[in-house]
Amino acid sequence: AKLLTSPEATALLGFQSKADLRNHLGFSRNASIPFCDWQGVTCYQQKVVRLILEDLSLGGVFAPNTLSQLGQLRVLSLQNNSLTGPIPDLSALVNLKTLFLDHNFFTGSFPVSTLSFHRLRTLDLSYNNLTGNIPNSLAYLDRLYYLRLDRNWFNGTIPPFNQSSLKTFNISGNNLTGAIPVTPTLQRFDFSSFLWNPGLCGEIIHKECHPGPHFFGPTAAVVAPPPTVVLGQSAEEHGVELAQPQPISKQHKRTAIIIGFSTGVFVLIGSLLCFVLAVRKQTDKKQSTAAAESDDGAAAAQAAAVIQMEQETELEEKVKRVQGMQVAKSGNLIFCAGEAQLYSLDQLMRASAELLGRGTVGTTYKAVLDNRTVVTVKRLDAGKLAATTKEMFEQHMESVGGLRHPNLVPLRAYFQAKEERLLIYDFQSNGSLFSLIHGSKSTRAKPLHWTSCLKIAEDVAQGLSYIHQAWRLVHGNLKSTNVLLGPDFEACLADYCLAALVTSVHEEDPDGIARKPPEIRNSNHQATSKSDVFTYGVLLLELLSGKPPSQHPLLAPDEMMHWLRSCREDDGGDDERLGMLLEVAISCSLSSPEQRPTMWQILKMLQEIKEAVLMENGELDPLSRTC
Ligand SMILES: Nc1ncnc2c1ncn2[C@@H]1O[C@H](COP(=O)(O)OP(=O)(O)OP(=O)(O)O)[C@@H](O)[C@H]1O
């Protein structure tokens, strides 16, 4: 009982009460189990020295004045949970050496309290939603061995890291800008540590820094001249001679294999060397560290040695994980639908990239390859696809990549390594239906003429009908940002068939909620072809009214027509045609999925409207184009 009232137990219970809303931990004062035996807790002399609460679906907040009371804590890992809100002040954890807070949903700025941990060797804040600058004083933590800040929203410039201790370093997937500091430490890391920061430049990532003024703000720096590195050079860098010229596709394949293999060997040898050196250095240091800490007495030194050993094992595992990812990264892109390999992963990684946006399944970039090919790269969020195995992903992508239709943006290639999944699509330069309806930086919002609505509605219906009928797949994420305009302003669907791979997340966006049909709105049910039909109806209403889904009212059909007219006040359009299109939208929104039409039936309805118009006007539809 005394143990359960100790401040350490109170700190753990305080943490649980705010972080573990779904009660996965089961810490309890009433239980007969002493707190030192609670899940993930390791004590030394009744003080918590190690707390590992990983992969436990903790879904609350990390409350202040809870774990920060564990003054003897050396190792803290809350990795791979769903914790939200800011990281609290941890400055009381003066003994902390290892901190893993990665793969959560933490928001707010960099936790500056960590900057006072002079013993800190491992800091992993990757895969969160942290914003603001990376503090310069992080470069003064001279024992730092492992630093991962990748996949956040950090901006500003990179501090001049130059700790010789630093062996693992990754700041990719942020919004960092400016030149990468040229320090001996940073030069030891390859471009993969810096990738996906559109505004970064410098030697390491083969992107020239422009000294001149940026006329269009910081993102203008993104567009650097294409890198001069070509495939052959890249292979030579690794000491591999290319064979005699061969037929083009064979040569591509062979070059890619050589690059993949040589990069893999190079990275593997380099990483192993770093790792062996680090472990040897640590073993050498162990004696002197224990001696240095002898002031705290023999027991403290013993505890330090135990913790150090545990920490080394942990680091060893983490380092192996990172190595695995880098080796796997040297694999290559898998091109879909039997198409020729037009570029390699190596070329893609060297492309200049511009952030297009962060969506529900990942982050989307526009990438300009050195052969001037422009592609869109979707970097899928590992956390959201956690339940999808390598085999499931490959199998699904083989199907999705086989889809070819004039109203679908083609998936050209995909790639997967341990934590990395990329999808490569054609880039559509004319923007999205969202911008067309609601306006963008360069255009004003205005309701589209009903004939344009009809054309777009038909294009979208064609694409969806093809997905449903020919392949028995489901789009699952139809919305105006996922309808892109092709070279001739034809509507093409993007982001199709990815929802099936994603663990369903609680929808908070009011437009997202309005797009979901009742049968899946409050459940974990997967999307179906009939839920696509419902969402199509919402899109059609957005197209006709110019209003986002959350502003669509629930009214009787007559009142809906009245509302629609009020949205399109200056239109002077054709009420009868508008009414017919509205009828299609209403039929899609019926609450019973069985009563909704199929996409094929919708297509028929639209074609009837079109034929009626053409008959009246004696015109033919001039538009029949491809993406
Ligand atoms: N192939 C493409 N060509 C041009 N722009 C694209 C392409 N694919 C996506 N975009 C644009 O990039 C932006 C981000 O897209 P992304 O798919 O990541 O997010 P989203 O569409 O807002 O949400 P979701 O992930 O739910 O689809 C959007 O504005 C989208 O219109």
The ligand as an SDF file (V2000), in Angstrom:
LIG
                    3D

 31 33  0  0  0  0  0  0  0  0999 V2000
   -1.6730   14.0540  -59.8580 N   0  0  0  0  0  0  0  0  0  0  0  0
   -1.8260   15.2890  -59.3700 C   0  0  0  0  0  0  0  0  0  0  0  0
   -1.5510   16.3620  -60.1400 N   0  0  0  0  0  0  0  0  0  0  0  0
   -1.7220   17.6260  -59.6650 C   0  0  0  0  0  0  0  0  0  0  0  0
   -2.1610   17.9130  -58.4110 N   0  0  0  0  0  0  0  0  0  0  0  0
   -2.4500   16.8870  -57.5990 C   0  0  0  0  0  0  0  0  0  0  0  0
   -2.2880   15.5220  -58.0200 C   0  0  0  0  0  0  0  0  0  0  0  0
   -2.6760   14.7140  -57.0070 N   0  0  0  0  0  0  0  0  0  0  0  0
   -3.0450   15.5220  -55.9930 C   0  0  0  0  0  0  0  0  0  0  0  0
   -2.9110   16.8250  -56.3420 N   0  0  0  0  0  0  0  0  0  0  0  0
   -3.2280   17.9910  -55.4920 C   0  0  0  0  0  0  0  0  0  0  0  0
   -2.3680   17.9730  -54.3750 O   0  0  0  0  0  0  0  0  0  0  0  0
   -3.0510   18.4340  -53.2150 C   0  0  0  0  0  0  0  0  0  0  0  0
   -2.8420   17.4470  -52.0980 C   0  0  0  0  0  0  0  0  0  0  0  0
   -3.4200   16.2180  -52.4640 O   0  0  0  0  0  0  0  0  0  0  0  0
   -3.7050   15.0720  -51.4230 P   0  0  0  0  0  0  0  0  0  0  0  0
   -4.3350   13.9490  -52.1680 O   0  0  0  0  0  0  0  0  0  0  0  0
   -2.4800   14.7990  -50.6440 O   0  0  0  0  0  0  0  0  0  0  0  0
   -4.7350   15.7320  -50.3940 O   0  0  0  0  0  0  0  0  0  0  0  0
   -6.2690   15.9150  -50.5020 P   0  0  0  0  0  0  0  0  0  0  0  0
   -6.7700   15.6310  -51.8790 O   0  0  0  0  0  0  0  0  0  0  0  0
   -6.5670   17.2590  -49.9590 O   0  0  0  0  0  0  0  0  0  0  0  0
   -6.8050   14.8390  -49.4630 O   0  0  0  0  0  0  0  0  0  0  0  0
   -6.8730   13.2550  -49.6260 P   0  0  0  0  0  0  0  0  0  0  0  0
   -5.5770   12.6760  -49.1760 O   0  0  0  0  0  0  0  0  0  0  0  0
   -7.9890   12.8820  -48.7150 O   0  0  0  0  0  0  0  0  0  0  0  0
   -7.1550   12.9330  -51.0390 O   0  0  0  0  0  0  0  0  0  0  0  0
   -4.5250   18.6050  -53.5910 C   0  0  0  0  0  0  0  0  0  0  0  0
   -4.7850   19.9710  -53.7720 O   0  0  0  0  0  0  0  0  0  0  0  0
   -4.6540   17.8880  -54.9230 C   0  0  0  0  0  0  0  0  0  0  0  0
   -5.6190   18.5070  -55.7490 O   0  0  0  0  0  0  0  0  0  0  0  0
  1  2  1  0
  2  3  1  0
  2  7  2  0
  3  4  2  0
  4  5  1  0
  5  6  2  0
  6  7  1  0
  6 10  1  0
  7  8  1  0
  8  9  2  0
  9 10  1  0
 10 11  1  0
 11 12  1  0
 11 30  1  0
 12 13  1  0
 13 14  1  0
 13 28  1  0
 14 15  1  0
 15 16  1  0
 16 17  2  0
 16 18  1  0
 16 19  1  0
 19 20  1  0
 20 21  2  0
 20 22  1  0
 20 23  1  0
 23 24  1  0
 24 25  2  0
 24 26  1  0
 24 27  1  0
 28 29  1  0
 28 30  1  0
 30 31  1  0
M  END
$$$$
